[in-house]
Amino acid sequence: MSNLMRFSVIYVFVSFSLTAVSCLKVIERFTGEDALLPCVYKGRNPPPETLSIFWRDKENSRLLNIKNNKADNSSQPQKFRGRVESFPDLYKDGNFSIILKKVQQLDNGFYECHVPVVDVEQRVQLSVLGERAAAATSPAPGSSAHITAVTLNWLHLLLLSVLLCSVIQTQVTL
């Protein structure tokens, strides 16, 4: 058997033996805005009825633990108190995303969501861009200038993140 053939066989074996799925997403927000940090499991089988999920920041500080489908923020550092929200109604669908409210410059960095029972780990990079520029002034009456803005609320962002991660994980499993 040639070296190329051996390498190919080993590569295919290792590729199909690894079950961990990891996605990296970059989320950009301005200071004071809320950030949706996605964590979605869309495997071949639905997640077990009761799970433990662990959200950590770049310093391994606890943002949120979800134990037996109940959010537990009792061991959360002061810097995250009252700023982390999850969606318990979506746990059964494999969605363990959280919202980090009123992001600050100190929130810049990587965050991890780990679902040990199904061996899923997702990394998110939060980039806090600083203060949002002042809003543009309105055009003068009779002017042909138009300013169009699209505002995405947290539900739009959540649905978009579920869709994107599903596509990525589908491609990973192929």
Buried (B, 14 or more C-beta within 10 A) or exposed (E): EEEEEEEEEEEEEEEEEEEEBEBEBEBEBEBEBBBBBBBBBBBEEEBEEEBBBBBBBEEEBBBBBBEEBEBEBEEBEEEBEEBBBBBEEBBEBBBBBBBBBEBEEEBBEBBBBBBEEBBBBBBBBBEBEEEEEEEEEEEEEEEEEEEEEEEEEBEEBBEEBBEBBBEBBEEEEE
